Amino acid sequence: MSGHSKWHSIKHKKAAVDAKRGKLFTRIIRELVVAARMGGGDPSTNPRLRVALLAAKDANMPKDTIDRNVKKGAGELEGVSFEDITYEGYGPGGVAFLVECSTDNKNRTAATIRHLFSKYNGSLGTAGCVAYLFDKKAIVRVKADGADEDKLMETALEAGAEDVANEEEAFVVTAGPGDMMAVREALEAKGFIIESAELQNIPSTSVQVEGKEAEGVLKLMSALEDEEDTMSVSANFEMDDSVIENFNG
């Protein structure tokens, strides 16, 4: 498992037990608003909204909260206007970072992201400087307890998945962005329990980091993810699993 994947696996486990539910809800709410604003409030004709609605469902978000924010995005209710913006840069050891944000104030967000890169010995780059190192993929996590691995793999691959990995507590299914719904629905139809389904930027190449550089990469990763406007952070690092597992940032 790459360092990037290991980090996301551990962060997913922590998110299930820690006190960051409010942060998760904030991100989903912003995505609901942006998705509805860009493609309308009907999920049958708006794939991005359909994915956001499933994320809200996976997080057990109250239905009235979901409906209210979809209506805000679609212009049926008054609300704050958010827009998407992506930042690219480098962390310690030359690790490439791709940071996707949703903000109501681009100047504020840009200043904050730039400050975090500088604080943790990185540098904010120009548009396109690292984006080519990442591929957008659908990542579907399936509860492993009681799941038949052979049946799961057969079902996922027949539905269009590219890969299935066993991470002990969960199976991680990778697919192209356009195949996420088909893969999820096929697995659910066979009785598999979906923990989450989201789009991630997966690195095509990785940079090996050790020691203080490895710790610096994780500090920058954690700080960027904790920023209010951040929706996702991706980085192309490899490091010893124990460094990630023992990181307390």
C-alpha positions, 0 to 999 in steps of 0.5 A: 500500500502506498503512503498516500493510501495508508494515510487515507486508510488510517484517517478513515478509521480515526474519522469513525471514532473521533470528534470530527463529525462536524468537520465532515458535515461541513465538507459534505454541506459545501459539496451539496451546495456547490454540486446543486449550484453547478448542475441543479437540484435533481440528482437524476440529471446531476451526477456530482450531486448524486455522489454528494447525496450518497456521502451525506447518507453514509455520514448519517446526515439528517434529511432536513439538513441535506434538503435545505442545502441542496435547495440553497445550492439550487437557488431555492433558498438564500445562502452563502455561495461557494466555489471550487479552487485547487492549489498545487505545491510541494512539501518536504522532500519534493512531495507533490501536493494537490489541495481541493478547496471550496470557499466563499473567499478565494483571497482568504483561502489562498493566503491560508494555504500559502501560509501552511505550505510555508510553515511546514517547509513546502512551497505553493506552486503554479496551476498545473505544476503537479496535477499531471501526477495524479489520476482521479479515481472512485474509491469505494470502501466495503466492510470486510466483516463477513464479506466473501472476498471472491464474490466481492471481487467478482461483483466489483470487476463485473461492474467496472472496477479496476482493482480490489484491495484487502485492508483487513477491516475493509475492502477498497475498490478502485474504479474510474470516476464514471463507474462509481455508482455502478460499482456501488449499486452492484455491491449493495445489490449483493448485500455488501455494506458500503462504508464510503464512496468518494472520488480521490486523486491517486498519485501515479508516481511516488516520492520516498521520504524518511525521518524529519522529511516524512514527519514534515509531510504528515504535518503538512498533510494534517494541517491542510486537511484541518483547514476549514475550506479544504475538501481533499488533500492528496500527496505522492509520498511513500514512507515506512508504515510505522511513521504514519501509524505513530503520527499524532498530528 
